[in-house]
Amino acid sequence: MDHADARLSFVAAAIGEPSRSRMLCCLLDGHARTSTELAAVAGIGGPTASAHLLRMKEAGLLQLIVQGRHRYYRLASPEVGRALEALLVVSNHDAPPFRPSTPRHLQSARSCYDHLAGEWGVAWHDRLLAMKWLQPAAGGNDYLLGDAGREALAELGLGTTMQGRRRFAYPCLDWSMRRPHLGGALGAALLDLGVRRGWLRRQLDGRALTVTVKGHRDLDRLFGVSLG
């Protein structure tokens, strides 16, 4: 493993087994999945899938995310995704699309503990990063507030000292989209802001949220978040 060619052979062998290749291609859409879901994709049993996933994790192809009782797998880095896409071009196949099975009223917008989840939560999270309001903390899994974010949150009436003992902001893996929405004190503050300003309305039968007409307009105007 001290030589590049030996390392390449190790990684290529981890990719080359058909069941492992199917699992990797399934993860190319950027969504995380459980070992049970990946076993079904590969058409193999749970213990065999676990062994394959461990092999790919050791090869640096996969990252394991533990969130409460749930364990998810996703590609370890964008570089892994680009390498797999290049191999798919060579093999002349396209990556399969992700098709969530979550009930529609929960998939669109819902509360995850006390922050916004679902399609709208993921889109809001992505926009905060794109606008550089948030930036990943070095060597961790949390977000720091950028200068633009500090000014914008002050204009929205949200203090930047809301953290206390609670984590300020971090990516919380969304169980329906399998991509991150925003967790932490900031995520809770933004959900509360959305409810107070009438952007979001809580439904009476559970965690589902409705994005109001005002919410569509203001979330697009203030954050560039628009889902049609």
C-alpha positions as CSV (number, residue, x, y, z in Angstrom):
1,M,0.0,0.0,0.0
2,D,3.1,2.3,0.0
3,H,2.9,2.6,-3.8
4,A,0.2,4.3,-5.9
5,D,-0.3,1.3,-8.1
6,A,-1.0,-1.0,-5.1
7,R,-3.5,1.5,-3.7
8,L,-5.2,1.8,-7.1
9,S,-5.5,-2.0,-7.3
10,F,-7.0,-2.1,-3.8
11,V,-9.6,0.5,-4.6
12,A,-10.4,-1.0,-8.0
13,A,-11.0,-4.4,-6.4
14,A,-13.4,-2.8,-3.9
15,I,-15.3,-1.3,-6.8
16,G,-15.1,-4.2,-9.1
17,E,-17.4,-6.7,-7.4
18,P,-20.8,-6.5,-9.1
19,S,-22.9,-6.1,-5.9
20,R,-20.5,-3.4,-4.6
21,S,-20.7,-1.6,-8.0
22,R,-24.5,-1.6,-7.8
23,M,-24.4,-0.1,-4.3
24,L,-21.9,2.6,-5.4
25,C,-23.9,3.5,-8.4
26,C,-27.0,3.8,-6.3
27,L,-25.2,6.4,-4.1
28,L,-24.1,8.5,-7.0
29,D,-27.2,10.7,-6.7
30,G,-25.8,12.2,-3.5
31,H,-28.4,10.6,-1.2
32,A,-27.4,8.5,1.7
33,R,-29.0,5.0,2.2
34,T,-29.1,2.3,4.9
35,S,-27.4,-1.0,4.6
36,T,-30.9,-2.6,4.2
37,E,-31.7,-0.4,1.3
38,L,-28.3,-1.0,-0.3
39,A,-28.7,-4.8,0.2
40,A,-32.0,-4.7,-1.7
41,V,-30.4,-2.7,-4.5
42,A,-27.6,-5.3,-4.8
43,G,-30.0,-8.2,-4.4
44,I,-28.0,-9.7,-1.5
45,G,-28.6,-10.6,2.1
46,G,-27.9,-8.3,5.0
47,P,-24.7,-9.9,6.4
48,T,-23.2,-10.0,2.9
49,A,-24.1,-6.4,2.3
50,S,-22.5,-5.4,5.7
51,A,-19.2,-7.1,4.6
52,H,-19.3,-5.3,1.3
53,L,-20.0,-2.0,2.9
54,L,-17.1,-2.4,5.3
55,R,-14.8,-3.3,2.5
56,M,-15.8,-0.1,0.6
57,K,-15.5,2.0,3.7
58,E,-11.9,0.7,4.3
59,A,-11.1,1.5,0.7
60,G,-12.1,5.1,1.3
61,L,-15.1,4.9,-1.0
62,L,-17.9,5.2,1.6
63,Q,-18.6,7.3,4.7
64,L,-20.8,5.9,7.5
65,I,-23.2,8.4,9.1
66,V,-24.6,7.5,12.5
67,Q,-27.7,9.5,13.4
68,G,-29.5,8.3,16.5
69,R,-30.5,4.7,15.9
70,H,-30.0,5.0,12.2
71,R,-26.9,4.2,10.2
72,Y,-26.5,5.6,6.7
73,Y,-23.9,5.2,4.0
74,R,-22.9,7.8,1.3
75,L,-20.0,8.3,-1.0
76,A,-16.9,9.5,1.0
77,S,-16.2,12.5,-1.2
78,P,-17.0,14.3,-4.4
79,E,-13.8,12.9,-5.8
80,V,-15.2,9.4,-5.4
81,G,-18.4,10.4,-7.2
82,R,-16.4,11.9,-10.1
83,A,-14.3,8.8,-10.4
84,L,-17.4,6.6,-10.5
85,E,-19.0,8.9,-13.1
86,A,-15.9,8.6,-15.3
87,L,-16.1,4.8,-15.1
88,L,-19.8,5.0,-16.0
89,V,-18.9,7.0,-19.1
90,V,-16.3,4.3,-20.0
91,S,-18.9,1.6,-19.4
92,N,-21.6,3.7,-21.2
93,H,-24.2,3.6,-18.4
94,D,-26.0,6.3,-16.5
95,A,-26.5,6.5,-12.7
96,P,-30.1,5.5,-11.6
97,P,-32.2,8.4,-10.1
98,F,-33.2,8.5,-6.5
99,R,-36.9,7.9,-5.9
100,P,-38.0,8.6,-2.3
101,S,-40.9,6.6,-0.9
102,T,-41.9,9.1,1.8
103,P,-45.6,10.2,1.9
104,R,-45.9,13.4,-0.1
105,H,-47.2,15.6,2.7
106,L,-44.1,14.7,4.8
107,Q,-41.7,14.8,1.9
108,S,-42.4,18.4,1.0
109,A,-42.0,20.1,4.4
110,R,-42.1,18.9,8.0
111,S,-40.4,19.4,11.3
112,C,-37.4,17.3,12.3
113,Y,-37.4,17.8,16.1
114,D,-37.5,21.6,16.0
115,H,-36.0,22.4,12.6
116,L,-37.3,22.3,9.0
117,A,-36.9,19.1,7.0
118,G,-38.1,17.7,3.7
119,E,-37.6,19.2,0.3
120,W,-37.9,22.8,1.6
121,G,-35.5,22.2,4.4
122,V,-32.9,20.7,2.1
123,A,-33.3,23.6,-0.4
124,W,-33.0,26.2,2.4
125,H,-29.8,24.5,3.8
126,D,-28.3,24.5,0.3
127,R,-29.0,28.1,-0.3
128,L,-27.5,29.2,3.0
129,L,-24.3,27.5,2.0
130,A,-24.4,28.8,-1.6
131,M,-24.9,32.4,-0.3
132,K,-22.0,31.9,2.1
133,W,-24.1,32.7,5.1
134,L,-22.7,29.4,6.5
135,Q,-19.4,27.7,5.9
136,P,-18.1,24.3,7.0
137,A,-16.0,24.4,10.1
138,A,-12.5,23.1,9.5
139,G,-12.0,19.5,10.7
140,G,-15.6,19.1,11.9
141,N,-19.1,18.5,11.0
142,D,-20.5,21.9,12.0
143,Y,-21.1,25.2,10.3
144,L,-19.7,28.6,11.1
145,L,-21.5,31.8,10.4
146,G,-19.9,33.9,7.6
147,D,-19.9,37.7,7.5
148,A,-22.8,37.8,5.0
149,G,-24.8,35.5,7.3
150,R,-24.1,37.5,10.4
151,E,-25.4,40.7,8.7
152,A,-28.4,38.9,7.2
153,L,-29.5,37.2,10.4
154,A,-29.2,40.5,12.2
155,E,-31.6,42.0,9.7
156,L,-34.0,39.1,10.2
157,G,-33.9,39.7,14.0
158,L,-32.0,36.6,14.8
159,G,-29.2,37.0,17.3
160,T,-25.9,35.2,16.6
161,T,-25.4,34.3,20.3
162,M,-28.2,31.7,20.3
163,Q,-25.9,28.8,20.7
164,G,-25.5,28.4,24.4
165,R,-24.7,24.8,25.1
166,R,-26.4,23.7,22.0
167,R,-24.6,23.2,18.7
168,F,-25.0,26.3,16.6
169,A,-25.5,24.8,13.1
170,Y,-24.8,21.4,11.5
171,P,-26.0,19.2,8.6
172,C,-28.8,16.9,9.7
173,L,-29.3,14.1,7.3
174,D,-32.9,14.2,6.0
175,W,-34.5,10.7,6.1
176,S,-36.8,11.4,3.1
177,M,-34.3,13.2,0.8
178,R,-31.2,11.6,2.2
179,R,-29.4,14.9,1.9
180,P,-28.7,17.4,4.7
181,H,-31.1,20.0,6.1
182,L,-30.0,22.5,8.7
183,G,-30.0,21.3,12.3
184,G,-28.9,23.0,15.6
185,A,-29.9,26.3,17.2
186,L,-29.9,28.1,13.9
187,G,-32.1,25.6,12.3
188,A,-34.6,25.8,15.2
189,A,-34.5,29.6,15.0
190,L,-35.2,29.7,11.3
191,L,-38.2,27.3,11.6
192,D,-39.6,29.5,14.4
193,L,-39.0,32.5,12.2
194,G,-40.9,30.9,9.3
195,V,-43.8,30.0,11.5
196,R,-44.0,33.5,13.1
197,R,-43.8,35.3,9.8
198,G,-46.4,33.1,8.2
199,W,-44.1,31.4,5.7
200,L,-44.9,28.0,7.2
201,R,-48.1,26.7,8.8
202,R,-48.2,23.6,11.0
203,Q,-50.7,21.0,10.1
204,L,-52.8,19.5,12.9
205,D,-52.2,15.9,12.2
206,G,-48.5,15.6,12.8
207,R,-45.2,17.0,11.8
208,A,-46.1,18.1,8.3
209,L,-45.8,21.8,7.4
210,T,-47.5,23.8,4.7
211,V,-45.5,26.4,2.8
212,T,-47.9,29.3,2.4
213,V,-48.3,31.6,-0.5
214,K,-46.5,34.3,1.5
215,G,-43.8,31.7,2.3
216,H,-43.3,30.9,-1.4
217,R,-42.8,34.6,-2.1
218,D,-40.6,35.6,0.9
219,L,-38.4,32.5,0.9
220,D,-37.7,33.1,-2.8
221,R,-37.1,36.9,-2.3
222,L,-34.9,36.6,0.9
223,F,-33.1,33.3,0.3
224,G,-33.6,32.3,-3.3
225,V,-35.4,29.2,-2.2
226,S,-38.0,28.2,-4.8
227,L,-39.5,24.8,-5.5
228,G,-42.2,25.8,-7.9
